Amino acid sequence: MNALLHPLLDAPAVVVYVVCALVITAETALLPGIVLPTLSTLLLMGFMVQRGTLSWWVALVVCVFAAFAGDQVAYWEGRVLGPRLRSSRLGRRVGSARWDRAESVVVRFGVPAVVLGRCLAGVRTLVPRVAGSAGLPYRRFVVGSVCAAVMWAGVELFAGQLTGWAVP
C-alpha cells in the first residue's frame, strides 16, 4: 500500500497536498478508509518538508483541515445513522457490549477520548461515529477534533522530517 505513495515524491507540491488531503480525509470519513496509509502519508509529507518540496505550514494546515473534515463527516454519520450503524455489519462485528462501552467512555471523557481516539490507528475511524451516536455535544466534539488534528498532524509531520534528516 505504501508503494502507492512513492510516485508523490516526484509530483508537484499542489498534487501532493491534494492527494494527501484526500487520503487523510477519507480515512475517517469512510469506514473502509481504515486501510488507508495515513501514517505513511504524513511521514512522506514531513520527509518532503525536510527536502524543501513542501512548506511546513501549508502541510500542517492541509493535514489538520483534512483530519478535521473527515472527523466531521464521521461525527454526523454517527449522529444521524447511530442506531443503523449499531445494526450494520461493522456494528455486529464490534458487538453490542463493546459499542455500549465505547459510547460510555466517549460520553464520560469527552474531549480527551476524542483526542486519544485520533492517535490510535483503526480507532480514529470509529471514535467520531461513536461520539455522534452517543450524543456527545457537537461543541465538545469540535474542540476535541481540532486539538487532536493539530497534535496528530504536527507530531507525524515532525517525525517525517526527522526521517528526512536521517536519510542522506
RAWOBEL-V766454 format. One record per helix or strand. SS is the DSSP state (2 for helix, 1 for strand). FROM is the first residue (numbers start at 1). LEN is the number of residues. Records with the same first field share a line. If there is no record, write none. Layout:
SS: FROM-LEN, FROM-LEN
This chain:
2: 3-8, 13-17, 31-5, 38-13, 56-32, 89-6, 96-14, 111-8, 123-12, 138-29
